């Protein structure tokens, strides 16, 4: 995960619904609490799904690639 290319903060309001669809164990409260950074999302995935940090980062990166295969996310 490239923290300098963190696309979530600028699009967080638009992406919250998609994040909730992908990771249904995240609560509305979780999504409201997160500021939309991949690090915070990774932490929430670790907590709710028991992922390791690298596994959470891989899940997020794969999800971002699925959303934007051209890498323009």
Residue pairs with C-beta under 8 A, 6 or more apart in sequence:
1 38
1 42
1 57
1 60
1 61
3 38
3 39
6 37
6 38
6 39
7 64
7 73
8 15
8 36
8 37
8 38
8 41
9 35
9 36
9 37
10 36
11 36
12 34
12 35
12 36
15 36
16 31
18 67
19 26
19 31
19 41
20 26
20 28
20 31
22 63
23 45
23 48
23 49
25 48
25 49
26 44
26 45
26 48
30 44
30 48
34 40
34 41
34 44
38 57
38 60
41 56
41 60
42 51
42 53
42 56
42 57
42 60
43 56
45 51
45 56
45 59
45 60
46 52
46 53
46 56
49 56
51 59
64 73
65 71
67 73
